[in-house]
Amino acid sequence: MRKSITQDMAYRQSLMKYAEKYGASRASRKYNKSRSYICFWQARWDRSVESLACQSWHPHSHPNQHTEAELKLFRDMRRCNPQLSLVELGHRLK
């Protein structure tokens, strides 16, 4: 599935093309952006608009997150013991 091109991505692409042609300093003056902002996007830019999309800052995984087997155990235990509070359920699962 292809993502749609947002106005921000199109703006960044025009900025990157200008910076490629005239340099980051001149582009920063024209577009009123800092040189560090331009250099940040230049490092990501691979000549495609998709590379200029904002990316999530949140991690995609965590070393201590529960496995699918553990989550299934939690759901099964909760379904079999609906009368237990979350504290009691957590104590029994330990």
N, C-alpha and C positions, 0 to 999 in steps of 0.2 A: 504494500500500500504506500503510495507516495503522499507525503505531507504537502499541504498547500504552502505557497510562498507568502509569508506575511510581509507587512509593510516594513517592519524592522529588518527583515532579512534582505529585502530589496534595497533599503537604505544602506545597510552594511556592505552590500555588494558594490554599489556605486562608490562608496567610500574606499573600498579595497582597490577598485580599478583606478581611482584617482591617485591613491597612495602608491600604487605600483608604477604609475606613469610619472608622477612628480615627486614622490618621496613622502615619508610620514610627517615631517615637519610642516611642509606646505599644506598637506591634507588636514593636519590638526588645526591650522589657522583658518582654512576655508570652512571646515565642518564644525569648528568650535568644539573639538573633542581633544582630550589629552593624547600625547604621543604614546603613553603606556596603554591606553584604550586601543589605539590603532595597532600597536605592536601585538597586543593580546589577540586580536582578531586575525592579524596577518599570520600568526603562528598556527591558527586553526584552519585557515582558509586553504582549500585545495582546488580552487578555481570552480567550485560548484556552489550553488546557492544553499543547498542542504547543509553544508558544513558551517554556515553562518547562523544556524538555528540555536536558540538558547537550550542548554542542557540542564538536566536536574542536578542540584547540588546534594541531593539525598543519596545515601548509599543504596546499592541494589541488594545487598546482603549484609548479614552481621554474623560474626563468628559464634555468637552464643544463641542464635535464633533456633527455635524448635524445628525438628525434622517433621516430615509428613507423618511418620509412624507415631511420633509423640502427640501430634495434633489429633490424630485419629483416636488414640487412647484417651485423650481429654474429652473428646466429643462422646465416645462410647460410655465413659464413666459418668459424664453429666446426664446422658440420656437414661442410663440405668438407675441413677440416684438423683432424681430431680429435687428431692426434699433437702439435700445437703446444701449448706451455704458454701460460698467460694473458699472460705478459710478452711472449713472441714475437708472439702474436696482437695484442696492443695496439700493439706496434711496427709491425707490418705494416698495421694499420688506420689509423695516423696518416698 
